[in-house]
Amino acid sequence: MITEPIAAGVIDVHAHWLPRELFGLPPGSPFGAMHDREGQLFLGQTSLSIDASAMSDVPAILDDMARNNIGVRVLSAPPFAFPMQADGTETYVDDFNNALADVVAESGGALVGLGMVTIEDPDTAIAQMKKLASVPGIAGVAIPPLLGPDSLDRGPLRHVLSTAAQLQLAVLVHPMQLPRPEWSDHYLANLIGNPVETATAVASLILGGVKDELPDLRICFVHGGGCSADLLGRWTHGWRNRPDVRRGSARPPTEAFAELYFDTVTHDAGALRLLMKHAADDHIVCGSDYPFDMAESDPVGFAAAHGPGSASLTSAARSFLGL
C-alpha cells in the first residue's frame, strides 16, 4: 500500500536489493549462498560480476539512481532469493519483507518495495500478502514464472495471483535462470533460459484464461516479456486452429497481451519496437535490472528514446503500482 507521495521522475520498476544478513538465501535454494568475496558478489562459486555493495547498500542504489536520472526505484529480491519450497522459508520471507519495509520507509519516497511470499504454502502466502497490503510503501510482490511443473495458470503461483488481485497488489514476474544441461555453456541459462521462462509464464497466463478470470490483476513481466512478443503471432495462429490451445481462453492471445505490463529491458531498440507493436503504450514501464551485469546501462535514456516517452513510462508505472 502506497499512502505517501513518491518522488517525481521516471520510475524504474525492475531493480534488486537484498540485505547482507540474507545473503545465505532461503532453505532449499538450488544455487548455493550468495557471499561477498573481497567486495565482489558471488553465487556459490560463480561470480555475479558486480560489487556486493551494489546489491545490499541503499546509498549505492540511490547514487545509481541519481547518475541515471531515475526518480523512483522499485526494489524486489534477486530471483535467487525466491523461496522455492515451503519448509523452513517462512522466517526468511518475513525477515526480507520487514527489512524491505524499513528501507522503503526511510527513503523519502525514492524507493518502493515488492515483497516476497512463501509460494508453496497457500495459507502462509495469504497471511504474508495481507500483511504486505497494509505496509506503507509496499506495492505488491515479486514471484518466479515457474514452480516445478506449474506456471501461472495452475498450482501455487495461480493461487498467489488470485490473492494479489483480491488485495489489489501488483505482481512482478522475474525468471529464475534455472539450469538445464543444454544451457550449461556460454551463459545460455540466462541468455536463452530467462526469456523462455518468461514467455512460458506469459503464454500460460493468456492461454490459461487467468487474465479473463482476474481482470483487475496488475501483472508485469520483466526483460520485455522475454521472447513472448516474437511468439505472439504463433500463439494466435495456434489459438485459431487448435481446440486444445483455445479451450482455456475466450479471447485471442493478442487481446490479453495488450492488458499486461512489460518493462523495457530488451537490450535492442528493434525488440522494444516489436513489443510496443503488440503491448499497449500505457502498459510499458521503465526497467533497469539493477545491479546485475545484464542491466541496461542507460535505462531511462534507452526507454525514453525507443519506448513511449518519459511521461508515458511514468504514468504506466504509477498505474502498475496502483497509484
Buried (B, 14 or more C-beta within 10 A) or exposed (E): BBEEEBBEBBBBBBBBBBBBEBBBBBBEBEBBEBBBEEEEBBBBEEEBEBBBBBBBBBEBBBEBBEEBBBBBBBBBBBBBBBBBBBEEBBEBBBBBBEBBBEBBBEBEBBBBBBBBBBBBBBEBBBBBBEBBBEBEBBBBBBBBBBBEEEBBBBBBBBBBBBBBBBBBBBBBBBBBBBEEEEBEEEEBBBEBBBBBBBBBBBBBBBBBBBBBBBEEBBBBBBBBBBBBBBBBEEBBEBBEEEEEBBEBBEBBBBBBBEBBBBBBBBBEEEBBEBBBEBBBBBBBBBBBBBBBEBBBEBBBBBBBEBBBEBEBBBBBBBBBBEE
